[in-house]
Amino acid sequence: MLMRAISKKVGVDDAMAGLISLRVLNYFGFEDSIIDNALDQDDRRLFYFLQDVAILKTDWEEAILPSGRTWRIFYWSLNSENITSIAMDVPIVKAQQGLYETLPADIWSREPLTQGA
């Protein structure tokens, strides 16, 4: 499925999509996510590109070091829902709007509301 999704989304032939898929899956193996530190610079660029076309996604967590400093750990994961949707030609469903996005634009105005005279 990954090969087909890459072929469709990126617009490369099956041979190139197969090579890209193998390159990506060599990092993941049987895992759902990998740590960003495992990538070399060229593969990190490829992963960012695949994130831009919604095939990969990123996540991060923070850890507090004994010195008190915060350390961020970045992870990559396969965007399985999108990969399946792209490969099967199913439209990707966007997340529902949150409460703030549903409010009218004038609600954010700092102008005082005037009452009818």
Residue pairs with C-beta under 8 A, 6 or more apart in sequence:
1 83
1 84
1 87
2 21
2 24
2 25
2 55
2 78
2 83
2 87
3 14
3 17
3 18
3 20
3 21
4 17
4 86
4 87
5 55
5 82
5 83
5 84
5 86
5 87
6 12
6 17
6 20
6 21
6 50
6 55
7 13
7 14
7 16
7 17
8 86
8 87
8 89
9 53
9 54
9 55
9 86
10 17
10 20
10 53
12 20
20 46
23 43
23 46
24 46
24 47
24 50
24 56
24 78
27 34
27 38
27 39
27 43
27 76
28 34
28 78
32 77
32 78
33 59
33 75
33 76
33 77
34 75
34 76
34 77
35 73
35 74
35 75
36 44
36 58
36 73
36 74
36 75
36 76
39 47
39 76
47 56
47 76
50 56
51 57
51 58
51 76
54 79
54 82
54 86
54 92
55 78
55 79
55 82
55 83
55 86
56 76
56 77
56 78
56 79
57 76
57 77
57 78
57 79
58 74
58 75
58 76
58 77
59 74
59 75
59 77
60 72
60 73
60 74
60 75
61 72
61 73
61 75
62 70
62 71
62 72
62 73
63 70
63 71
63 73
64 70
64 71
65 71
81 92
82 92
84 90
85 91
85 92
85 93
86 92
